[in-house]
């Protein structure tokens, strides 16, 4: 199964993600979840970014919070709403929201 997970909160317990199993995992950072892509905790990236997954961050939510694509990690792809639709219909079979 190919699973896309929307993460909308910065204070996410990664244990939930650890329990998800799939052949392909995509993590889409939206709303306050975009802070995982930009902020560092004690000088280290968010623990969420340590998963074996494809990472995406919604540009509109970055810009709404005064952040830009230059501040995010290289392994995170900046996407638009249209890109999210393409991912849901072409890349992933199921979606979840955390």
KEKEGU-691644 format. One record per atom (N, C-alpha, C): residue in one letter; chain; atom name; y, z, x. Coordinates in nm, 3 decimals. Each point is the difference from the previous one (the first is absolute). Example, Ala and Ser with C-alpha at 12.3 -4.5 7.8 and 13.67 -1.06 7.14 Angstrom:
REM residues 2
+------+------+------+---------+---------+---------+
| code | unit | site |       v |       w |       u |
+------+------+------+---------+---------+---------+
|    A |    A |    N |  -0.569 |   0.780 |   1.319 |
|    A |    A |   CA |   0.119 |   0.000 |  -0.089 |
|    A |    A |    C |   0.120 |   0.000 |   0.090 |
|    S |    A |    N |   0.105 |  -0.072 |  -0.035 |
|    S |    A |   CA |   0.119 |   0.006 |   0.082 |
|    S |    A |    C |   0.109 |   0.073 |  -0.077 |
+------+------+------+---------+---------+---------+
//
This chain:
REM residues 98
+------+------+------+---------+---------+---------+
| code | unit | site |       v |       w |       u |
+------+------+------+---------+---------+---------+
|    X |    A |    N |  -0.117 |   0.000 |   0.084 |
|    X |    A |   CA |   0.117 |   0.000 |  -0.084 |
|    X |    A |    C |   0.124 |   0.000 |   0.089 |
|    X |    A |    N |   0.102 |  -0.071 |  -0.042 |
|    X |    A |   CA |   0.128 |  -0.004 |   0.068 |
|    X |    A |    C |   0.099 |   0.079 |  -0.085 |
|    X |    A |    N |   0.057 |   0.105 |   0.060 |
|    X |    A |   CA |   0.083 |   0.095 |  -0.075 |
|    X |    A |    C |   0.141 |   0.007 |   0.057 |
|    X |    A |    N |   0.100 |  -0.015 |  -0.087 |
|    X |    A |   CA |   0.140 |   0.020 |   0.036 |
|    X |    A |    C |   0.045 |   0.132 |  -0.059 |
|    X |    A |    N |   0.061 |   0.084 |   0.084 |
|    X |    A |   CA |   0.046 |   0.131 |  -0.044 |
|    X |    A |    C |   0.151 |   0.006 |   0.013 |
|    X |    A |    N |   0.067 |   0.027 |  -0.110 |
|    X |    A |   CA |   0.144 |   0.018 |   0.000 |
|    X |    A |    C |   0.028 |   0.147 |   0.031 |
|    X |    A |    N |   0.083 |   0.025 |   0.100 |
|    X |    A |   CA |   0.039 |   0.136 |   0.035 |
|    X |    A |    C |   0.148 |   0.014 |  -0.028 |
|    X |    A |    N |   0.034 |   0.089 |  -0.095 |
|    X |    A |   CA |   0.139 |   0.013 |  -0.044 |
|    X |    A |    C |   0.063 |   0.134 |   0.036 |
|    X |    A |    N |  -0.071 |   0.084 |   0.071 |
|    X |    A |   CA |   0.051 |   0.134 |   0.032 |
|    X |    A |    C |  -0.010 |   0.022 |   0.150 |
|    X |    A |    N |   0.099 |   0.066 |   0.057 |
|    X |    A |   CA |  -0.005 |   0.026 |   0.144 |
|    X |    A |    C |  -0.093 |   0.117 |   0.031 |
|    X |    A |    N |  -0.004 |   0.098 |  -0.082 |
|    X |    A |   CA |  -0.085 |   0.117 |   0.024 |
|    X |    A |    C |  -0.138 |  -0.022 |  -0.062 |
|    X |    A |    N |  -0.070 |  -0.096 |   0.051 |
|    X |    A |   CA |  -0.133 |  -0.036 |  -0.049 |
|    X |    A |    C |  -0.107 |   0.072 |   0.081 |
|    X |    A |    N |  -0.098 |   0.051 |  -0.067 |
|    X |    A |   CA |  -0.115 |   0.059 |   0.067 |
|    X |    A |    C |  -0.096 |  -0.114 |   0.035 |
|    X |    A |    N |  -0.017 |  -0.026 |   0.130 |
|    X |    A |   CA |  -0.083 |  -0.114 |   0.041 |
|    X |    A |    C |  -0.148 |   0.020 |  -0.029 |
|    X |    A |    N |  -0.039 |   0.118 |  -0.041 |
|    X |    A |   CA |  -0.140 |   0.023 |  -0.036 |
|    X |    A |    C |  -0.043 |  -0.094 |  -0.113 |
|    X |    A |    N |   0.090 |  -0.029 |  -0.090 |
|    X |    A |   CA |  -0.031 |  -0.091 |  -0.110 |
|    X |    A |    C |  -0.037 |  -0.138 |   0.056 |
|    X |    A |    N |   0.074 |  -0.049 |   0.094 |
|    X |    A |   CA |  -0.031 |  -0.130 |   0.060 |
|    X |    A |    C |  -0.130 |   0.004 |   0.079 |
|    X |    A |    N |  -0.030 |   0.114 |   0.062 |
|    X |    A |   CA |  -0.124 |   0.011 |   0.076 |
|    X |    A |    C |  -0.123 |  -0.015 |  -0.088 |
|    X |    A |    N |   0.013 |   0.036 |  -0.127 |
|    X |    A |   CA |  -0.113 |  -0.009 |  -0.092 |
|    X |    A |    C |  -0.020 |  -0.139 |  -0.058 |
|    X |    A |    N |   0.097 |  -0.087 |   0.017 |
|    X |    A |   CA |  -0.012 |  -0.138 |  -0.051 |
|    X |    A |    C |  -0.076 |  -0.085 |   0.100 |
|    X |    A |    N |  -0.096 |  -0.074 |  -0.050 |
|    X |    A |   CA |  -0.074 |  -0.091 |   0.086 |
|    X |    A |    C |   0.011 |  -0.141 |  -0.056 |
|    X |    A |    N |   0.020 |  -0.093 |   0.089 |
|    X |    A |   CA |   0.007 |  -0.140 |  -0.041 |
|    X |    A |    C |  -0.023 |  -0.089 |   0.122 |
|    X |    A |    N |  -0.038 |  -0.122 |  -0.027 |
|    X |    A |   CA |  -0.020 |  -0.097 |   0.109 |
|    X |    A |    C |   0.133 |  -0.036 |   0.063 |
|    X |    A |    N |   0.105 |  -0.004 |  -0.080 |
|    X |    A |   CA |   0.134 |  -0.030 |   0.048 |
|    X |    A |    C |   0.097 |   0.092 |  -0.073 |
|    X |    A |    N |   0.082 |   0.070 |   0.077 |
|    X |    A |   CA |   0.097 |   0.093 |  -0.058 |
|    X |    A |    C |   0.140 |  -0.046 |   0.035 |
|    X |    A |    N |   0.085 |  -0.009 |  -0.100 |
|    X |    A |   CA |   0.141 |  -0.031 |   0.021 |
|    X |    A |    C |   0.083 |   0.115 |  -0.054 |
|    X |    A |    N |   0.094 |   0.047 |   0.079 |
|    X |    A |   CA |   0.087 |   0.108 |  -0.043 |
|    X |    A |    C |   0.141 |  -0.057 |  -0.014 |
|    X |    A |    N |   0.050 |   0.008 |  -0.124 |
|    X |    A |   CA |   0.131 |  -0.055 |  -0.032 |
|    X |    A |    C |   0.096 |   0.117 |  -0.022 |
|    X |    A |    N |   0.098 |   0.012 |   0.088 |
|    X |    A |   CA |   0.096 |   0.110 |  -0.007 |
|    X |    A |    C |   0.118 |  -0.040 |  -0.088 |
|    X |    A |    N |   0.020 |   0.075 |  -0.108 |
|    X |    A |   CA |   0.107 |  -0.026 |  -0.095 |
|    X |    A |    C |   0.074 |   0.130 |  -0.029 |
|    X |    A |    N |   0.115 |  -0.010 |  -0.065 |
|    X |    A |   CA |   0.083 |   0.115 |  -0.036 |
|    X |    A |    C |   0.016 |   0.092 |   0.120 |
|    X |    A |    N |  -0.019 |   0.131 |  -0.014 |
|    X |    A |   CA |   0.016 |   0.091 |   0.113 |
|    X |    A |    C |  -0.114 |  -0.012 |   0.102 |
|    X |    A |    N |  -0.103 |  -0.072 |  -0.032 |
|    X |    A |   CA |  -0.108 |  -0.025 |   0.095 |
|    X |    A |    C |   0.044 |  -0.081 |   0.120 |
|    X |    A |    N |   0.114 |  -0.070 |  -0.011 |
|    X |    A |   CA |   0.049 |  -0.079 |   0.113 |
|    X |    A |    C |   0.036 |   0.087 |   0.119 |
|    X |    A |    N |   0.025 |   0.129 |  -0.023 |
|    X |    A |   CA |   0.032 |   0.089 |   0.112 |
|    X |    A |    C |  -0.116 |   0.013 |   0.098 |
|    X |    A |    N |  -0.122 |  -0.024 |  -0.045 |
|    X |    A |   CA |  -0.116 |   0.001 |   0.091 |
|    X |    A |    C |   0.017 |  -0.106 |   0.109 |
|    X |    A |    N |   0.068 |  -0.108 |  -0.033 |
|    X |    A |   CA |   0.017 |  -0.111 |   0.095 |
|    X |    A |    C |   0.112 |   0.026 |   0.101 |
|    X |    A |    N |   0.090 |   0.094 |  -0.031 |
|    X |    A |   CA |   0.118 |   0.014 |   0.085 |
|    X |    A |    C |   0.016 |   0.135 |   0.066 |
|    X |    A |    N |  -0.039 |   0.108 |  -0.066 |
|    X |    A |   CA |   0.025 |   0.134 |   0.053 |
|    X |    A |    C |  -0.114 |   0.047 |   0.089 |
|    X |    A |    N |   0.035 |   0.082 |   0.094 |
|    X |    A |   CA |  -0.099 |   0.058 |   0.090 |
|    X |    A |    C |  -0.006 |   0.151 |  -0.025 |
|    X |    A |    N |  -0.120 |   0.055 |   0.004 |
|    X |    A |   CA |  -0.020 |   0.144 |  -0.015 |
|    X |    A |    C |  -0.037 |   0.056 |   0.136 |
|    X |    A |    N |   0.086 |   0.084 |   0.054 |
|    X |    A |   CA |  -0.022 |   0.057 |   0.134 |
|    X |    A |    C |  -0.019 |  -0.109 |   0.105 |
|    X |    A |    N |   0.075 |  -0.108 |  -0.013 |
|    X |    A |   CA |  -0.006 |  -0.109 |   0.096 |
|    X |    A |    C |  -0.116 |  -0.095 |  -0.017 |
|    X |    A |    N |  -0.084 |   0.021 |  -0.100 |
|    X |    A |   CA |  -0.116 |  -0.085 |  -0.024 |
|    X |    A |    C |   0.016 |  -0.074 |  -0.132 |
|    X |    A |    N |  -0.058 |  -0.120 |  -0.009 |
|    X |    A |   CA |   0.004 |  -0.073 |  -0.128 |
|    X |    A |    C |  -0.075 |   0.077 |  -0.109 |
|    X |    A |    N |   0.027 |  -0.033 |  -0.122 |
|    X |    A |   CA |  -0.069 |   0.062 |  -0.114 |
|    X |    A |    C |  -0.151 |  -0.012 |   0.016 |
|    X |    A |    N |  -0.071 |   0.105 |  -0.037 |
|    X |    A |   CA |  -0.147 |  -0.003 |   0.009 |
|    X |    A |    C |  -0.059 |  -0.106 |  -0.091 |
|    X |    A |    N |   0.074 |  -0.042 |  -0.099 |
|    X |    A |   CA |  -0.045 |  -0.106 |  -0.089 |
|    X |    A |    C |  -0.023 |  -0.130 |   0.075 |
|    X |    A |    N |   0.078 |  -0.022 |   0.105 |
|    X |    A |   CA |  -0.008 |  -0.126 |   0.076 |
|    X |    A |    C |  -0.119 |  -0.004 |   0.095 |
|    X |    A |    N |  -0.080 |   0.104 |   0.004 |
|    X |    A |   CA |  -0.116 |   0.003 |   0.088 |
|    X |    A |    C |  -0.126 |  -0.054 |  -0.065 |
|    X |    A |    N |   0.009 |  -0.045 |  -0.121 |
|    X |    A |   CA |  -0.117 |  -0.052 |  -0.071 |
|    X |    A |    C |  -0.030 |  -0.144 |   0.042 |
|    X |    A |    N |  -0.125 |  -0.039 |  -0.016 |
|    X |    A |   CA |  -0.039 |  -0.138 |   0.026 |
|    X |    A |    C |   0.034 |  -0.083 |  -0.124 |
|    X |    A |    N |   0.122 |  -0.053 |  -0.002 |
|    X |    A |   CA |   0.048 |  -0.070 |  -0.119 |
|    X |    A |    C |   0.107 |  -0.101 |   0.040 |
|    X |    A |    N |   0.029 |  -0.088 |  -0.093 |
|    X |    A |   CA |   0.116 |  -0.089 |   0.012 |
|    X |    A |    C |   0.116 |   0.072 |  -0.068 |
|    X |    A |    N |   0.115 |   0.006 |   0.067 |
|    X |    A |   CA |   0.115 |   0.074 |  -0.053 |
|    X |    A |    C |   0.111 |  -0.096 |  -0.042 |
|    X |    A |    N |   0.062 |   0.034 |  -0.113 |
|    X |    A |   CA |   0.111 |  -0.077 |  -0.053 |
|    X |    A |    C |   0.108 |   0.097 |  -0.046 |
|    X |    A |    N |   0.125 |  -0.040 |   0.010 |
|    X |    A |   CA |   0.110 |   0.081 |  -0.050 |
|    X |    A |    C |   0.094 |  -0.090 |  -0.079 |
|    X |    A |    N |   0.044 |   0.049 |  -0.115 |
|    X |    A |   CA |   0.087 |  -0.078 |  -0.088 |
|    X |    A |    C |   0.144 |   0.003 |   0.051 |
|    X |    A |    N |   0.054 |  -0.116 |   0.033 |
|    X |    A |   CA |   0.135 |  -0.012 |   0.056 |
|    X |    A |    C |   0.107 |   0.058 |  -0.092 |
|    X |    A |    N |  -0.010 |  -0.025 |  -0.130 |
|    X |    A |   CA |   0.101 |   0.051 |  -0.093 |
|    X |    A |    C |   0.009 |   0.152 |   0.006 |
|    X |    A |    N |  -0.113 |   0.067 |   0.011 |
|    X |    A |   CA |   0.000 |   0.147 |   0.007 |
|    X |    A |    C |   0.052 |   0.050 |   0.134 |
|    X |    A |    N |  -0.025 |  -0.075 |   0.108 |
|    X |    A |   CA |   0.060 |   0.036 |   0.129 |
|    X |    A |    C |   0.152 |  -0.008 |  -0.009 |
|    X |    A |    N |   0.050 |  -0.111 |  -0.052 |
|    X |    A |   CA |   0.144 |  -0.021 |  -0.009 |
|    X |    A |    C |   0.066 |   0.101 |  -0.093 |
|    X |    A |    N |  -0.064 |   0.035 |  -0.110 |
|    X |    A |   CA |   0.055 |   0.098 |  -0.093 |
|    X |    A |    C |   0.022 |   0.134 |   0.069 |
|    X |    A |    N |  -0.083 |   0.032 |   0.097 |
|    X |    A |   CA |   0.010 |   0.127 |   0.072 |
|    X |    A |    C |   0.082 |  -0.012 |   0.129 |
|    X |    A |    N |   0.065 |  -0.114 |   0.019 |
|    X |    A |   CA |   0.085 |  -0.020 |   0.116 |
|    X |    A |    C |  -0.078 |  -0.025 |   0.128 |
|    X |    A |    N |  -0.124 |  -0.044 |  -0.014 |
|    X |    A |   CA |  -0.084 |  -0.027 |   0.116 |
|    X |    A |    C |  -0.015 |  -0.151 |   0.016 |
|    X |    A |    N |  -0.041 |  -0.043 |   0.117 |
|    X |    A |   CA |  -0.019 |  -0.142 |   0.023 |
|    X |    A |    C |  -0.133 |  -0.027 |   0.066 |
|    X |    A |    N |  -0.036 |  -0.124 |   0.007 |
|    X |    A |   CA |  -0.129 |  -0.038 |   0.058 |
|    X |    A |    C |  -0.005 |   0.024 |   0.149 |
|    X |    A |    N |   0.115 |   0.011 |   0.066 |
|    X |    A |   CA |   0.001 |   0.025 |   0.145 |
|    X |    A |    C |  -0.051 |   0.140 |   0.035 |
|    X |    A |    N |  -0.001 |   0.090 |  -0.097 |
|    X |    A |   CA |  -0.041 |   0.139 |   0.027 |
|    X |    A |    C |  -0.148 |   0.026 |  -0.024 |
|    X |    A |    N |  -0.074 |  -0.101 |  -0.046 |
|    X |    A |   CA |  -0.140 |   0.025 |  -0.033 |
|    X |    A |    C |  -0.093 |  -0.041 |   0.113 |
|    X |    A |    N |  -0.121 |   0.052 |  -0.005 |
|    X |    A |   CA |  -0.102 |  -0.029 |   0.099 |
|    X |    A |    C |  -0.042 |  -0.146 |  -0.008 |
|    X |    A |    N |  -0.044 |  -0.056 |   0.112 |
|    X |    A |   CA |  -0.036 |  -0.142 |   0.007 |
|    X |    A |    C |  -0.123 |  -0.037 |  -0.084 |
|    X |    A |    N |  -0.087 |   0.097 |  -0.028 |
|    X |    A |   CA |  -0.122 |  -0.033 |  -0.075 |
|    X |    A |    C |   0.021 |   0.005 |  -0.151 |
|    X |    A |    N |   0.125 |   0.018 |  -0.044 |
|    X |    A |   CA |   0.031 |   0.004 |  -0.143 |
|    X |    A |    C |   0.078 |  -0.126 |  -0.036 |
|    X |    A |    N |  -0.051 |  -0.072 |  -0.099 |
|    X |    A |   CA |   0.064 |  -0.125 |  -0.043 |
|    X |    A |    C |   0.100 |   0.030 |  -0.112 |
|    X |    A |    N |   0.122 |  -0.048 |   0.015 |
|    X |    A |   CA |   0.103 |   0.014 |  -0.102 |
|    X |    A |    C |  -0.021 |  -0.109 |  -0.104 |
|    X |    A |    N |  -0.004 |   0.041 |  -0.128 |
|    X |    A |   CA |  -0.030 |  -0.094 |  -0.108 |
|    X |    A |    C |   0.101 |   0.014 |  -0.114 |
|    X |    A |    N |  -0.002 |  -0.100 |  -0.089 |
|    X |    A |   CA |   0.084 |  -0.001 |  -0.119 |
|    X |    A |    C |  -0.088 |   0.025 |  -0.123 |
|    X |    A |    N |   0.064 |   0.009 |  -0.117 |
|    X |    A |   CA |  -0.076 |   0.017 |  -0.124 |
|    X |    A |    C |  -0.095 |  -0.118 |  -0.021 |
|    X |    A |    N |   0.044 |  -0.119 |   0.030 |
|    X |    A |   CA |  -0.085 |  -0.119 |  -0.013 |
|    X |    A |    C |  -0.123 |   0.008 |   0.089 |
|    X |    A |    N |   0.019 |   0.055 |   0.120 |
|    X |    A |   CA |  -0.113 |   0.018 |   0.092 |
|    X |    A |    C |  -0.101 |   0.099 |  -0.056 |
|    X |    A |    N |   0.049 |   0.103 |  -0.068 |
|    X |    A |   CA |  -0.091 |   0.097 |  -0.062 |
|    X |    A |    C |  -0.087 |  -0.069 |  -0.105 |
|    X |    A |    N |   0.060 |  -0.084 |  -0.080 |
|    X |    A |   CA |  -0.076 |  -0.074 |  -0.101 |
|    X |    A |    C |  -0.105 |  -0.086 |   0.067 |
|    X |    A |    N |   0.037 |  -0.070 |   0.106 |
|    X |    A |   CA |  -0.096 |  -0.083 |   0.073 |
|    X |    A |    C |  -0.115 |   0.083 |   0.056 |
|    X |    A |    N |   0.030 |   0.117 |   0.055 |
|    X |    A |   CA |  -0.105 |   0.086 |   0.054 |
|    X |    A |    C |  -0.097 |   0.044 |  -0.110 |
|    X |    A |    N |   0.055 |   0.041 |  -0.113 |
|    X |    A |   CA |  -0.084 |   0.049 |  -0.110 |
|    X |    A |    C |  -0.092 |  -0.110 |  -0.052 |
|    X |    A |    N |   0.053 |  -0.121 |  -0.014 |
|    X |    A |   CA |  -0.079 |  -0.108 |  -0.058 |
|    X |    A |    C |  -0.086 |  -0.075 |   0.101 |
|    X |    A |    N |   0.037 |   0.001 |   0.128 |
|    X |    A |   CA |  -0.073 |  -0.081 |   0.097 |
|    X |    A |    C |  -0.080 |   0.078 |   0.105 |
|    X |    A |    N |   0.041 |   0.121 |   0.031 |
|    X |    A |   CA |  -0.062 |   0.072 |   0.111 |
|    X |    A |    C |  -0.087 |   0.118 |  -0.042 |
|    X |    A |    N |   0.037 |   0.068 |  -0.108 |
|    X |    A |   CA |  -0.068 |   0.124 |  -0.036 |
|    X |    A |    C |  -0.057 |  -0.007 |  -0.140 |
|    X |    A |    N |  -0.120 |   0.058 |  -0.016 |
|    X |    A |   CA |  -0.068 |  -0.003 |  -0.130 |
|    X |    A |    C |   0.045 |   0.113 |  -0.091 |
|    X |    A |    N |   0.033 |   0.114 |   0.059 |
|    X |    A |   CA |   0.039 |   0.118 |  -0.079 |
|    X |    A |    C |   0.124 |   0.062 |   0.062 |
|    X |    A |    N |   0.075 |   0.074 |  -0.084 |
|    X |    A |   CA |   0.117 |   0.072 |   0.048 |
|    X |    A |    C |  -0.007 |   0.144 |  -0.046 |
|    X |    A |    N |   0.066 |   0.086 |   0.077 |
|    X |    A |   CA |   0.011 |   0.142 |  -0.034 |
|    X |    A |    C |   0.142 |   0.044 |   0.033 |
|    X |    A |    N |   0.045 |   0.105 |  -0.066 |
|    X |    A |   CA |   0.135 |   0.052 |   0.024 |
|    X |    A |    C |  -0.010 |   0.146 |   0.037 |
|    X |    A |    N |   0.056 |   0.037 |   0.115 |
|    X |    A |   CA |   0.001 |   0.140 |   0.043 |
|    X |    A |    C |   0.142 |   0.049 |   0.015 |
+------+------+------+---------+---------+---------+
//
